């Protein structure tokens, strides 16, 4: 019988389902992907990042782990997996 377990499922990170549902966003500081004095892409030029209203978009936390049976991504730390597993074991 296969059980629900939190295991590493993916090589590339996926957004945590519980974090998406709860609206939690990453608070990790942004690290520039390009080198200093490199050419800017058209996507960077089109946005006015120097305006006071512009903020860098934040996305849900990403993880390599998920449920072994359902193949749903969940954070390996925190309470995302615990809440999901608790919900599986209750009769609603």
MOPAC internal coordinates of N, CA, C and O (Angstrom, degrees):
PM7 1SCF
backbone

  N    0.0000 0     0.00 0     0.00 0    0    0    0
  C    1.4468 1     0.00 0     0.00 0    1    0    0
  C    1.5339 1   109.28 1     0.00 0    2    1    0
  O    1.2310 1   120.56 1   -49.70 1    3    2    1
  N    1.3023 1   116.54 1   130.30 1    3    2    1
  C    1.4583 1   121.93 1  -179.38 1    5    3    2
  C    1.5195 1   109.36 1   -85.34 1    6    5    3
  O    1.2310 1   120.85 1   -45.11 1    7    6    5
  N    1.3232 1   115.98 1   134.89 1    7    6    5
  C    1.4580 1   121.18 1   179.77 1    9    7    6
  C    1.5171 1   110.51 1  -112.28 1   10    9    7
  O    1.2310 1   121.14 1   -19.15 1   11   10    9
  N    1.3240 1   115.43 1   160.85 1   11   10    9
  C    1.4574 1   121.55 1   175.92 1   13   11   10
  C    1.5257 1   108.48 1   -79.09 1   14   13   11
  O    1.2310 1   120.50 1   -60.99 1   15   14   13
  N    1.3219 1   116.64 1   119.01 1   15   14   13
  C    1.4544 1   122.40 1   178.14 1   17   15   14
  C    1.5173 1   109.17 1  -136.33 1   18   17   15
  O    1.2310 1   120.51 1   -28.39 1   19   18   17
  N    1.3089 1   116.63 1   151.61 1   19   18   17
  C    1.4528 1   121.98 1   176.45 1   21   19   18
  C    1.5247 1   107.79 1   -89.99 1   22   21   19
  O    1.2310 1   120.62 1   -67.25 1   23   22   21
  N    1.3359 1   116.42 1   112.75 1   23   22   21
  C    1.4593 1   121.44 1  -178.91 1   25   23   22
  C    1.5277 1   109.57 1  -135.11 1   26   25   23
  O    1.2310 1   120.95 1   -14.05 1   27   26   25
  N    1.3286 1   115.79 1   165.95 1   27   26   25
  C    1.4544 1   120.72 1   175.73 1   29   27   26
  C    1.5221 1   107.68 1   -77.03 1   30   29   27
  O    1.2310 1   120.60 1   -59.00 1   31   30   29
  N    1.3451 1   116.46 1   121.00 1   31   30   29
  C    1.4585 1   121.05 1  -176.24 1   33   31   30
  C    1.5210 1   114.08 1  -112.82 1   34   33   31
  O    1.2310 1   119.82 1   150.28 1   35   34   33
  N    1.3174 1   117.95 1   -29.72 1   35   34   33
  C    1.4569 1   120.50 1  -170.56 1   37   35   34
  C    1.5196 1   112.13 1  -122.10 1   38   37   35
  O    1.2310 1   121.44 1   -24.41 1   39   38   37
  N    1.3341 1   114.85 1   155.59 1   39   38   37
  C    1.4583 1   121.82 1   174.82 1   41   39   38
  C    1.5285 1   110.52 1   -88.89 1   42   41   39
  O    1.2310 1   120.70 1   147.27 1   43   42   41
  N    1.3328 1   116.27 1   -32.73 1   43   42   41
  C    1.4613 1   121.74 1   177.44 1   45   43   42
  C    1.5264 1   108.52 1  -106.54 1   46   45   43
  O    1.2310 1   120.00 1   -40.42 1   47   46   45
  N    1.3350 1   117.60 1   139.58 1   47   46   45
  C    1.4726 1   120.32 1  -177.19 1   49   47   46
  C    1.5288 1   113.39 1   -64.88 1   50   49   47
  O    1.2310 1   121.38 1   -35.44 1   51   50   49
  N    1.3210 1   114.96 1   144.56 1   51   50   49
  C    1.4607 1   122.45 1   176.28 1   53   51   50
  C    1.5260 1   107.99 1  -122.73 1   54   53   51
  O    1.2310 1   120.51 1   -23.75 1   55   54   53
  N    1.3184 1   116.63 1   156.25 1   55   54   53
  C    1.4672 1   121.14 1   179.64 1   57   55   54
  C    1.5255 1   110.14 1   -71.07 1   58   57   55
  O    1.2310 1   120.61 1   -45.23 1   59   58   57
  N    1.3123 1   116.45 1   134.77 1   59   58   57
  C    1.4552 1   122.57 1   179.57 1   61   59   58
  C    1.5277 1   110.00 1   -67.18 1   62   61   59
  O    1.2310 1   120.00 1   -53.14 1   63   62   61
  N    1.3164 1   117.61 1   126.86 1   63   62   61
  C    1.4667 1   122.51 1  -177.89 1   65   63   62
  C    1.5213 1   112.37 1   -63.31 1   66   65   63
  O    1.2310 1   120.45 1   138.97 1   67   66   65
  N    1.3170 1   116.75 1   -41.03 1   67   66   65
  C    1.4692 1   120.41 1  -179.60 1   69   67   66
  C    1.5211 1   110.94 1   -67.71 1   70   69   67
  O    1.2310 1   119.87 1   142.44 1   71   70   69
  N    1.3157 1   117.85 1   -37.56 1   71   70   69
  C    1.4691 1   121.23 1   179.04 1   73   71   70
  C    1.5228 1   110.88 1   -68.49 1   74   73   71
  O    1.2310 1   120.16 1   142.61 1   75   74   73
  N    1.3210 1   117.31 1   -37.39 1   75   74   73
  C    1.4623 1   120.89 1   177.17 1   77   75   74
  C    1.5216 1   109.53 1   -62.64 1   78   77   75
  O    1.2310 1   120.71 1   132.78 1   79   78   77
  N    1.3399 1   116.26 1   -47.22 1   79   78   77
  C    1.4616 1   121.11 1  -178.29 1   81   79   78
  C    1.5267 1   111.71 1   -64.09 1   82   81   79
  O    1.2310 1   120.41 1   142.13 1   83   82   81
  N    1.3394 1   116.83 1   -37.87 1   83   82   81
  C    1.4603 1   121.38 1  -178.66 1   85   83   82
  C    1.5286 1   112.30 1   -82.89 1   86   85   83
  O    1.2310 1   119.92 1   167.74 1   87   86   85
  N    1.3271 1   117.77 1   -12.26 1   87   86   85
  C    1.4585 1   121.23 1   179.54 1   89   87   86
  C    1.5186 1   113.40 1    79.85 1   90   89   87
  O    1.2310 1   120.42 1  -161.19 1   91   90   89
  N    1.3429 1   116.81 1    18.81 1   91   90   89
  C    1.4605 1   119.75 1   178.13 1   93   91   90
  C    1.5250 1   109.19 1   -76.46 1   94   93   91
  O    1.2310 1   121.14 1   -40.21 1   95   94   93
  N    1.3209 1   115.42 1   139.79 1   95   94   93
  C    1.4570 1   121.26 1  -179.59 1   97   95   94
  C    1.5172 1   110.03 1  -121.89 1   98   97   95
  O    1.2310 1   120.91 1   -21.42 1   99   98   97
  N    1.3014 1   115.86 1   158.58 1   99   98   97
  C    1.4480 1   122.36 1   178.59 1  101   99   98
  C    1.5144 1   110.42 1   -68.85 1  102  101   99
  O    1.2310 1   120.45 1   -39.02 1  103  102  101
  N    1.3233 1   116.74 1   140.98 1  103  102  101
  C    1.4598 1   120.79 1   177.41 1  105  103  102
  C    1.5247 1   110.51 1  -114.12 1  106  105  103
  O    1.2310 1   120.69 1  -170.17 1  107  106  105
  N    1.3184 1   116.28 1     9.83 1  107  106  105
  C    1.4485 1   121.80 1  -179.38 1  109  107  106
  C    1.5252 1   109.82 1   -65.96 1  110  109  107
  O    1.2310 1   120.49 1   -43.33 1  111  110  109
  N    1.3084 1   116.67 1   136.67 1  111  110  109
  C    1.4619 1   121.16 1   179.97 1  113  111  110
  C    1.5231 1   109.92 1   -64.98 1  114  113  111
  O    1.2310 1   120.86 1   -38.03 1  115  114  113
  N    1.3182 1   115.96 1   141.97 1  115  114  113
  C    1.4572 1   121.35 1  -178.71 1  117  115  114
  C    1.5194 1   110.37 1   -75.29 1  118  117  115
  O    1.2310 1   120.34 1   -46.16 1  119  118  117
  N    1.3017 1   116.95 1   133.84 1  119  118  117
  C    1.4494 1   122.12 1   176.41 1  121  119  118
  C    1.5197 1   107.48 1  -112.92 1  122  121  119
  O    1.2310 1   120.44 1   -54.53 1  123  122  121
  N    1.3139 1   116.76 1   125.47 1  123  122  121
  C    1.4609 1   121.56 1  -175.77 1  125  123  122
  C    1.5216 1   110.84 1   -59.44 1  126  125  123
  O    1.2310 1   120.73 1   -41.78 1  127  126  125
  N    1.3313 1   116.21 1   138.22 1  127  126  125
  C    1.4535 1   121.97 1  -179.02 1  129  127  126
  C    1.5292 1   111.38 1   -90.13 1  130  129  127
  O    1.2310 1   120.45 1   159.54 1  131  130  129
  N    1.3011 1   116.75 1   -20.46 1  131  130  129
  C    1.4621 1   118.58 1  -177.70 1  133  131  130
  C    1.5228 1   110.89 1  -105.22 1  134  133  131
  O    1.2310 1   120.50 1   -20.34 1  135  134  133
  N    1.3149 1   116.66 1   159.66 1  135  134  133
  C    1.4535 1   122.47 1   179.70 1  137  135  134
  C    1.5252 1   109.89 1   -80.86 1  138  137  135
  O    1.2310 1   119.85 1   -27.25 1  139  138  137
  N    1.3150 1   117.90 1   152.75 1  139  138  137
  C    1.4638 1   120.01 1   176.65 1  141  139  138
  C    1.5245 1   111.15 1   -58.66 1  142  141  139
  O    1.2310 1   121.06 1   -37.98 1  143  142  141
  N    1.3111 1   115.59 1   142.02 1  143  142  141
  C    1.4591 1   124.44 1   179.74 1  145  143  142
  C    1.5282 1   114.03 1    66.79 1  146  145  143
  O    1.2310 1   120.03 1  -165.36 1  147  146  145
  N    1.3177 1   117.54 1    14.64 1  147  146  145
  C    1.4578 1   121.13 1   175.48 1  149  147  146
  C    1.5239 1   109.43 1   -80.02 1  150  149  147
  O    1.2310 1   120.37 1   -18.71 1  151  150  149
  N    1.3292 1   116.89 1   161.29 1  151  150  149
  C    1.4594 1   121.08 1   178.79 1  153  151  150
  C    1.5187 1   109.72 1   -65.70 1  154  153  151
  O    1.2310 1   120.95 1   -36.82 1  155  154  153
  N    1.3298 1   115.78 1   143.18 1  155  154  153
  C    1.4557 1   121.33 1   178.37 1  157  155  154
  C    1.5209 1   110.07 1   -86.40 1  158  157  155
  O    1.2310 1   120.69 1   -36.20 1  159  158  157
  N    1.3313 1   116.29 1   143.80 1  159  158  157
  C    1.4622 1   119.87 1   176.94 1  161  159  158
  C    1.5283 1   109.13 1   -78.89 1  162  161  159
  O    1.2310 1   120.54 1   -16.32 1  163  162  161
  N    1.3180 1   116.57 1   163.68 1  163  162  161
  C    1.4619 1   121.50 1   179.47 1  165  163  162
  C    1.5267 1   111.19 1   -63.44 1  166  165  163
  O    1.2310 1   120.00 1   149.05 1  167  166  165
  N    1.3239 1   117.60 1   -30.95 1  167  166  165
  C    1.4681 1   120.85 1   178.39 1  169  167  166
  C    1.5258 1   111.84 1   -65.45 1  170  169  167
  O    1.2310 1   120.57 1   144.63 1  171  170  169
  N    1.3146 1   116.52 1   -35.37 1  171  170  169
  C    1.4559 1   120.67 1   179.37 1  173  171  170
  C    1.5177 1   111.21 1   -73.68 1  174  173  171
  O    1.2310 1   120.61 1   142.45 1  175  174  173
  N    1.3091 1   116.44 1   -37.55 1  175  174  173
  C    1.4575 1   121.46 1  -177.29 1  177  175  174
  C    1.5266 1   111.68 1   -69.61 1  178  177  175
  O    1.2310 1   120.02 1   144.36 1  179  178  177
  N    1.3268 1   117.58 1   -35.64 1  179  178  177
  C    1.4734 1   121.73 1  -176.60 1  181  179  178
  C    1.5303 1   112.87 1   -68.39 1  182  181  179
  O    1.2310 1   119.72 1   151.50 1  183  182  181
  N    1.3037 1   118.14 1   -28.50 1  183  182  181
  C    1.4613 1   121.57 1  -177.60 1  185  183  182
  C    1.5241 1   109.85 1   -89.62 1  186  185  183
  O    1.2310 1   120.66 1   -42.16 1  187  186  185
  N    1.2928 1   116.34 1   137.84 1  187  186  185
  C    1.4496 1   120.76 1   176.17 1  189  187  186
  C    1.5187 1   108.28 1   -91.37 1  190  189  187
  O    1.2310 1   120.60 1   -94.38 1  191  190  189
  N    1.3197 1   116.45 1    85.62 1  191  190  189
  C    1.4680 1   120.66 1  -174.83 1  193  191  190
  C    1.5199 1   112.48 1   -77.14 1  194  193  191
  O    1.2310 1   120.31 1   172.04 1  195  194  193
  N    1.3138 1   117.01 1    -7.96 1  195  194  193
  C    1.4561 1   119.71 1  -178.62 1  197  195  194
  C    1.5284 1   112.57 1   -92.53 1  198  197  195
  O    1.2310 1   120.51 1   179.72 1  199  198  197
  N    1.3184 1   116.63 1    -0.28 1  199  198  197
  C    1.4613 1   118.90 1   176.38 1  201  199  198
  C    1.5247 1   109.13 1   -75.60 1  202  201  199
  O    1.2310 1   120.14 1   -24.04 1  203  202  201
  N    1.3107 1   117.34 1   155.96 1  203  202  201
  C    1.4663 1   121.80 1  -177.62 1  205  203  202
  C    1.5299 1   111.97 1   -71.62 1  206  205  203
  O    1.2310 1   119.81 1   156.27 1  207  206  205
  N    1.3267 1   117.96 1   -23.73 1  207  206  205
  C    1.4612 1   122.22 1  -175.89 1  209  207  206
  C    1.5291 1   113.19 1   -84.87 1  210  209  207
  O    1.2310 1   119.85 1   162.43 1  211  210  209
  N    1.3244 1   117.89 1   -17.57 1  211  210  209
  C    1.4592 1   120.36 1  -174.61 1  213  211  210
  C    1.5208 1   111.21 1   -77.30 1  214  213  211
  O    1.2310 1   120.58 1   -46.83 1  215  214  213
  N    1.3224 1   116.50 1   133.17 1  215  214  213
  C    1.4578 1   122.36 1   174.27 1  217  215  214
  C    1.5131 1   108.27 1  -131.71 1  218  217  215
  O    1.2310 1   120.86 1   -34.96 1  219  218  217
  N    1.3199 1   115.95 1   145.04 1  219  218  217
  C    1.4572 1   120.09 1   177.89 1  221  219  218
  C    1.5250 1   108.42 1   -66.30 1  222  221  219
  O    1.2310 1   119.81 1   -50.27 1  223  222  221
  N    1.3363 1   117.96 1   129.73 1  223  222  221
  C    1.4675 1   119.62 1  -179.69 1  225  223  222
  C    1.5275 1   110.85 1   -64.35 1  226  225  223
  O    1.2310 1   121.16 1   -39.35 1  227  226  225
  N    1.3144 1   115.39 1   140.65 1  227  226  225
  C    1.4570 1   121.37 1   178.50 1  229  227  226
  C    1.5174 1   108.75 1  -111.51 1  230  229  227
  O    1.2310 1   120.49 1   -36.10 1  231  230  229
  N    1.3164 1   116.66 1   143.90 1  231  230  229
  C    1.4533 1   120.43 1   179.43 1  233  231  230
  C    1.5222 1   110.37 1  -118.38 1  234  233  231
  O    1.2310 1   121.46 1   -10.40 1  235  234  233
  N    1.3088 1   114.81 1   169.60 1  235  234  233
  C    1.4653 1   120.48 1  -179.63 1  237  235  234
  C    1.5260 1   109.89 1   -65.16 1  238  237  235
  O    1.2310 1   121.16 1   -23.54 1  239  238  237
  N    1.3182 1   115.39 1   156.46 1  239  238  237
  C    1.4535 1   121.11 1   178.69 1  241  239  238
  C    1.5237 1   110.32 1   -57.33 1  242  241  239
  O    1.2310 1   120.66 1   -34.51 1  243  242  241
  N    1.3200 1   116.35 1   145.49 1  243  242  241
  C    1.4609 1   120.83 1  -178.28 1  245  243  242
  C    1.5221 1   109.70 1  -113.92 1  246  245  243
  O    1.2310 1   121.05 1   -31.21 1  247  246  245
  N    1.3296 1   115.60 1   148.79 1  247  246  245
  C    1.4586 1   121.03 1  -174.36 1  249  247  246
  C    1.5242 1   110.99 1  -147.69 1  250  249  247
  O    1.2310 1   121.34 1   -19.35 1  251  250  249
  N    1.3165 1   115.03 1   160.65 1  251  250  249
  C    1.4671 1   122.02 1   174.89 1  253  251  250
  C    1.5271 1   110.89 1  -102.60 1  254  253  251
  O    1.2310 1   120.40 1   174.31 1  255  254  253
  N    1.3325 1   116.84 1    -5.69 1  255  254  253
  C    1.4605 1   122.51 1  -172.86 1  257  255  254
  C    1.5244 1   112.03 1  -102.26 1  258  257  255
  O    1.2310 1   121.08 1   -22.96 1  259  258  257
  N    1.3308 1   115.53 1   157.04 1  259  258  257
  C    1.4509 1   120.50 1   177.98 1  261  259  258
  C    1.5105 1   111.57 1  -169.02 1  262  261  259
  O    1.2310 1   121.32 1     0.14 1  263  262  261
  N    1.3276 1   115.08 1  -179.86 1  263  262  261
  C    1.4578 1   121.83 1   179.70 1  265  263  262
  C    1.5301 1   109.05 1   -73.84 1  266  265  263
  O    1.2310 1   120.67 1   -50.05 1  267  266  265
  N    1.3272 1   116.32 1   129.95 1  267  266  265
  C    1.4623 1   121.19 1  -177.00 1  269  267  266
  C    1.5249 1   112.63 1   -65.84 1  270  269  267
  O    1.2310 1   120.12 1   151.01 1  271  270  269
  N    1.3159 1   117.37 1   -28.99 1  271  270  269
  C    1.4567 1   120.93 1  -177.05 1  273  271  270
  C    1.5317 1   111.95 1   -92.65 1  274  273  271
  O    1.2310 1   120.13 1   135.40 1  275  274  273
  N    1.3178 1   117.36 1   -44.60 1  275  274  273
  C    1.4676 1   122.04 1  -175.36 1  277  275  274
  C    1.5235 1   113.24 1   -87.55 1  278  277  275
  O    1.2310 1   120.25 1   159.80 1  279  278  277
  N    1.3377 1   117.12 1   -20.20 1  279  278  277
  C    1.4563 1   124.04 1  -175.27 1  281  279  278
  C    1.5282 1   111.90 1    55.85 1  282  281  279
  O    1.2310 1   120.91 1  -133.57 1  283  282  281
  N    1.3325 1   115.86 1    46.43 1  283  282  281
  C    1.4564 1   123.35 1   176.10 1  285  283  282
  C    1.5258 1   106.90 1  -107.77 1  286  285  283
  O    1.2310 1   119.36 1   -51.27 1  287  286  285
  N    1.3436 1   118.83 1   128.73 1  287  286  285
  C    1.4648 1   120.08 1  -178.22 1  289  287  286
  C    1.5241 1   113.11 1   -71.59 1  290  289  287
  O    1.2310 1   120.63 1   -45.11 1  291  290  289
  N    1.3471 1   116.40 1   134.89 1  291  290  289
  C    1.4594 1   123.77 1   176.89 1  293  291  290
  C    1.5181 1   109.35 1  -139.50 1  294  293  291
  O    1.2310 1   120.60 1   -30.46 1  295  294  293
  N    1.3286 1   116.45 1   149.54 1  295  294  293
  C    1.4609 1   121.59 1   176.11 1  297  295  294
  C    1.5249 1   109.44 1   -62.44 1  298  297  295
  O    1.2310 1   120.95 1   -37.59 1  299  298  297
  N    1.3272 1   115.80 1   142.41 1  299  298  297
  C    1.4672 1   119.47 1   177.66 1  301  299  298
  C    1.5214 1   110.74 1   -81.35 1  302  301  299
  O    1.2310 1   120.22 1   158.44 1  303  302  301
  N    1.3213 1   117.19 1   -21.56 1  303  302  301
  C    1.4588 1   121.60 1   175.90 1  305  303  302
  C    1.5217 1   108.10 1  -113.08 1  306  305  303
  O    1.2310 1   120.64 1   -16.80 1  307  306  305
  N    1.2914 1   116.39 1   163.20 1  307  306  305
  C    1.4619 1   119.36 1  -179.46 1  309  307  306
  C    1.5136 1   111.54 1    88.00 1  310  309  307
  O    1.2310 1   121.26 1    14.09 1  311  310  309
  N    1.3163 1   115.20 1  -165.91 1  311  310  309
  C    1.4588 1   119.19 1  -174.11 1  313  311  310
  C    1.5223 1   114.40 1  -106.17 1  314  313  311
  O    1.2310 1   119.45 1  -172.10 1  315  314  313
  N    1.3074 1   118.66 1     7.90 1  315  314  313
  C    1.4644 1   121.33 1  -178.51 1  317  315  314
  C    1.5332 1   111.94 1   -57.20 1  318  317  315
  O    1.2310 1   120.79 1   128.83 1  319  318  317
  N    1.3318 1   116.10 1   -51.17 1  319  318  317
  C    1.4581 1   120.43 1  -178.65 1  321  319  318
  C    1.5293 1   110.91 1   -67.10 1  322  321  319
  O    1.2310 1   119.95 1   139.45 1  323  322  321
  N    1.3167 1   117.70 1   -40.55 1  323  322  321
  C    1.4672 1   121.84 1  -178.44 1  325  323  322
  C    1.5282 1   110.62 1   -61.81 1  326  325  323
  O    1.2310 1   120.12 1   137.05 1  327  326  325
  N    1.3292 1   117.37 1   -42.95 1  327  326  325
  C    1.4691 1   120.62 1   179.31 1  329  327  326
  C    1.5244 1   111.30 1   -65.93 1  330  329  327
  O    1.2310 1   120.11 1   139.12 1  331  330  329
  N    1.3250 1   117.39 1   -40.88 1  331  330  329
  C    1.4636 1   121.40 1   179.48 1  333  331  330
  C    1.5253 1   110.86 1   -65.40 1  334  333  331
  O    1.2310 1   120.48 1   135.00 1  335  334  333
  N    1.3322 1   116.69 1   -45.00 1  335  334  333
  C    1.4389 1   121.08 1  -178.57 1  337  335  334
  C    1.5274 1   111.40 1   -65.68 1  338  337  335
  O    1.2310 1   120.85 1   142.91 1  339  338  337
  N    1.3286 1   115.98 1   -37.09 1  339  338  337
  C    1.4664 1   120.82 1   177.69 1  341  339  338
  C    1.5315 1   110.11 1   -64.96 1  342  341  339
  O    1.2310 1   121.00 1   139.65 1  343  342  341
  N    1.3317 1   115.70 1   -40.35 1  343  342  341
  C    1.4647 1   120.09 1   178.45 1  345  343  342
  C    1.5242 1   112.32 1   -65.30 1  346  345  343
  O    1.2310 1   120.39 1   145.20 1  347  346  345
  N    1.3425 1   116.87 1   -34.80 1  347  346  345
  C    1.4641 1   120.98 1   178.16 1  349  347  346
  C    1.5370 1   111.30 1   -64.07 1  350  349  347
  O    1.2310 1   120.94 1   143.87 1  351  350  349
  N    1.3096 1   115.82 1   -36.13 1  351  350  349
  C    1.4680 1   120.98 1  -174.68 1  353  351  350
  C    1.5142 1   114.44 1   -87.46 1  354  353  351
  O    1.2310 1   119.49 1   177.93 1  355  354  353
  N    1.3291 1   118.58 1    -2.07 1  355  354  353
  C    1.4625 1   120.79 1   177.46 1  357  355  354
  C    1.5133 1   109.20 1  -101.33 1  358  357  355
  O    1.2310 1   120.76 1   -26.92 1  359  358  357
  N    1.3050 1   116.14 1   153.08 1  359  358  357
  C    1.4580 1   121.52 1   178.22 1  361  359  358
  C    1.5156 1   109.03 1   -99.12 1  362  361  359
  O    1.2310 1   120.95 1   -74.16 1  363  362  361
  N    1.3401 1   115.79 1   105.84 1  363  362  361
  C    1.4756 1   120.81 1   178.96 1  365  363  362
  C    1.5098 1   110.47 1  -110.77 1  366  365  363
  O    1.2310 1   120.10 1   180.00 1  367  366  365

